[in-house]
């Protein structure tokens, strides 16, 4: 028997704005409000407002919270300063990626782990299992938060109109408690668009008040509401991986080109260490397929799972593909054999329903914002 999708605290508001809703990881979420291209371009040039309340928040507290997280995850959480955040991963014993995460240090012995919506329960279960033997507690806080994001070059100006928090002093991948439009919030300078921006963790009962205040403050900056569809094209242009596409349990962080997040130098053992050391050695001696960018010469759009070809052979597979509003061409990320991974490699194409469409191999990201 299928279960009804979960609703965010902003569900009624989204529908009143005419949003096209979609089932995403068990949640009913706004896919778009009007034009995906307009929403994408608004974030690149002005600002967009997102509801991300489907993300999974897990709180870890206790005297050994940092030691536990350093054991359970591949990163060195003990070195995360108070008020800072870190991108990291949780892997299986064999090194396969379970999820990519952001860990926020909220206090001396309090951390918030933010998991992807589709993996939140899996991550919660893994952390609950791995905490045995540590003086720490794992708490499911998914119902305790709504999450709103303001992204784009105008986002600092919009936020300054509704908070007196020290935004100028808030660095990238940092968070601080504050009040936004009269609402208590954790203000984080993080995002998934390639632009400057803020993610605001608030109590669900405050979500609508905050959304309306941000909408009002953003009018002068032509802020518009944005759905998950443009979030996907924004992150693709920025070369940011998406779980289930660029990241899976069949890949280690080294296979995904993200070995830098694995910290072998940290104290003590951690889950997957032995397998990841072997993966690191393999990556040095016999590079696996590499994640590259592909830009179409024509207009046909590649999709996940399409074969990448060269010299009449399959040399890789597209993991994500879409039309790029910023580049004006279809783009894709793909894992390809190392021999074909260098930018400018000639003769590479994508098999789109039997036709080999030519593509240019480029380094990621496709788009990088001007500082």
N, C-alpha and C positions, 0 to 999 in steps of 0.2 A: 504494500500500500504506500503510495507516494505521500510525502508530507508537504504541507503548504510551505512556501518560502518564508523566511523570516523578514520582518519589516523593520526598517530603521525608524528612529524617532521623527524623521523628516518625510516619511512616506506620503502623508496627506498633502504636504506642501509641494513635493515633487509633482504629484498628479495635478495639483491646481495650476502648476506652471506648464502643464501640457507635456511632461516628460514621457518619452517612450521607455517603458520599463522592461527589464529582462531578468531572468533568473540567473544569478551569478553566485556560484559556490553556496547555494542554498539560501541566498538572500534575493529579495526583489529590489533591484537597483536601477537607477536612471542610466539608460544607455546614451541617450542624447535628449536635448530639449528642442532643438530646431535643426540647425546645420552642423554636422560634425566638423566640417572644414572651418566654419566661422568660430566654433568653440576652440578648436586647435589654434587658429591664428590669434584669437583673443589672448590665450595664455602666452604665446610667443611675443606678442607686441604690447599687451596691456595687462589683463589679469582675468583669471577664471576662478570660480568657486565650486568646490567639489564636496560631496558627501561620501566619506570613506568609512562609514560606521560599520562596514562588514569586516574590517580588519580585526584580528584577534589579539586582545591585550591579556597578558599573563604577568602577574606580579610575583616577584621572588623576594622574600625578606628573610632576615636572620643573620646571626654573626658570621656564618660561613656561606652567605649568599654568593659572594664574589668567587670564592673557591669552588663552589658547586657549579656555577655557570661556566667557569673556565674548564671544568671537567666535562660538562655536558655539551659544550659548544666548541667550535674550532678556534675561536678567538681568545685573546688574553683579556678577560673581563676585569681582572684585578687592576689593570692600568687605566681603566676608564675613570676619568675625573668626575667629581660630583657636578651634576648639571650638564654632562656631556653624553653623547650617544655614539654607538659604534655599529657599523654594518658587519654582520657575521653570518655564520651558517650553522645548522645542526645536521649532522650526518649519521648514517648507520655505521655499525662496526666495520662494514666493508668499504667505508668511505663514500658511499652513495649519498647524494644530497637529499635530505628530507625536506628542507626549506631554507630560504634565506631570510634573515631576520634583522631588525634593528633593536638594539638593547640600549635603553635609557637608564642612566644612574640617577635616581630621584633623591637619594639620601645616603647617609653613611652605610647603611646595610639594607637598602631598598632599591630594587631594579624593576623596570618594566620591559618585558620582552614583547615585541609586536610581530606577530606571524601573519602570513598571507591567509586570506579568508578560507580558502579551500583546504589549508593544512593546519588550521588553528587547533582542531581537536587532536590531530596526530602529534603536533608539537607539545600540546598540553599533556597528553598521555606519556610521551617520551620523557619529558621533564619530571613528571610525577614519579615515573619508574626510576629515573637516574638519581633522584634526590636522596634515596635511601643511604643512610650512613653520614649524611651531612646535617649540621645544625642549621637547617634552612627550611622554609615553607614555600610551596608553590600554590598560587591561588588563581583560579579562573576569574578574571575580571572583565570578560567580554561584555557582560550586561551592565557594567559600571560606567562605560564610556560611549559617547558618540564622538566621531572624529570628522572634523571639517578641515578643508585645506584651501588656502588662498595661494595661488601660484601665478607667477608672471612678474615682469619688471616693475609693475605698478604696485605689487603687493606690499612693499614696505610703507609706501605712502598711505595706502588704505588702512593698514594695521595701526599706523601711528594716529589715525583719526579716532580709533576706538580703544586704545590702551595707552597707559603711561609707562608700561614696562620698557626696560632699556633694550630696545630692538637693535640699536647701533652696536651695542656690546654683545649681542647674541650672535655667536659665530655659527658657521655651517656645521651641522651635526652637533648641535647643542640644544638644550631645552631649559626653560625656567618657569616656575609657577608665577602666575600673574592674573590680573583681571582684565578681561576683554569685553567691552560693552556691558560692564556690570556683572559679568559671569566669571566665576573662578575657572581657570584653565591652566593646563600645561601647554606652554607655547614652545613649539619645537621648530627649529629652522632646518627642516628636512622636506623632501618631496620626491616625486617620481616623474618629473616632467622635463628635466634639464634646465629649468629656470630657477631663479631665486623664489623663495616662498616659505610659507609657514603651515604647519599642521597643528591643529588645536584640539586637544583632548578635553572634553567637558562631560558633565553629567548629562544623560539623555534628556532630562526634563528641561535643560537649558539650550538644547540644540536649536530649536526654532527661533528663540530670541536672538541667539548669536547669528544665525543665518540672515535674519532680517536686518540686523544692525550692520553686518558686513555688506549686504546688498545696498543699503542706503549709503554707507560710507564709500562704496565703490562706484556709485552713479557717475560722479565727476570723472572717474577714470575709465568709464565704459566697461566695468566688470560685468561678466555674464555667467550664469550657471553653466556648468560643464558636466558631461556624463562620462561613463567608462570608455566609450568608443574613442573619444579624442585623447583620453589618458593613455590608451594603448599606442596611438600613433606618436604622441609626444615622447613616451618612453622609448619607442623604437628608434626615433630619430636621435635620441640621446644615447643610444647603445646600451640601454639598461635591460638586464635579463628579466624574463618573466618565468616564474615557476610553472613547470609543465611544458615549457617550450625550450628555452635555453638551459634550464636547470631541471634535472630529474634524478631519481634514485639510481639510474643507470650511469650517471656521470659523477665523478669526483670534482671538487673545486679546481683541481689541476687540469682536468679534462675541459672544464668550462673557461679556462684562462683566468681563473680567480684564485689561484694558489696563494696569492698575497694575503688572503684573509686567514690562512692557516698559520698559527703561531707555534711552531715546534719548540721555541725557546722558553715557553712559559713553564712555570714550576708544576711538577706532578704530571700524572697521566691524564689523557682525555680520550673520550670515545672516538674510535676510528684512527688513533695515532699511527698504529703499525701499518694499516692499509694505506693511509695517506702518505707515509714516508715512502712506501713502495711506489705509489702513484707519482710522487714528486721525482723520484729517480727515473721512472719511465718517461716522464715528460721531458727530462733533460737529454736522455740518450736516444729515445725513439719517439719524437713528438707525435701525439695523437692528432686526430683531426682538430683543426683550429677554428675558432669562431671568427667569422669575417663579415664585412658588410658587402652587399651587392646592390648596384644601382642599375636599373633597367635602361637599355638603349631605346626600347620601344615603350608601348603603353600597357602591355598586359601585366597584371598584378600576380606575383608569386604568393603562394599560401603555404602554411606549415605543412610539412610532409612531402612537398614537391622535390623531386630529385635534382641535384646540381650535377651537371655533366661537362665533360671535356674529352676531346679525342674519341668520342663515341662511347665513353665509359661513364658510369656513375661515380662521382668523386665526393659526393656529400649530400646533404639534405637541408632544405630550408626549415628554419625553426619558427620564424615570424616574418610576415610580409604584409605590406599595405601601401597604398598611394601616400606619398609624402607631400603634405601641403606646403612645407617649407622649401623643398627641393623642386617640387613640381614634377616629380617622376616617381614611379613605383620603386620601392626599396625593400630589402630583406636582410635578415641576419641568417647565417647558415654555418653549419659545421662542414668544413671541406678538408680533404687530405692536405697535409702540410706542404706538399710540393706545389699546390695551387693556391696557397694562402697569401702569397706576397701581393701587396697592392700593385695593380697594373698588369697582373698575370693575364695573358691573352688566351682567347679560345674557350672561355668559361661561359656556360649558359645554364638556364633553368628549363627543365622539361615541363612545359605547361600544356598538359593534355595532349601529349604526343608531338608538340612542336618545340624545338630547342630555341628558346629566345635568348639573344646575347645579353650578357650582364658584365658590368665593370666591377672588378674586385677592389674594394677600398678598405682602409683601416677604419675601425670604429672609434668614436661615434661619428654618425653622419652630420650631426649638428652640435656645436658647442657655443654656449652663450658668451657674449662679450662681458668681461668683468667690469 
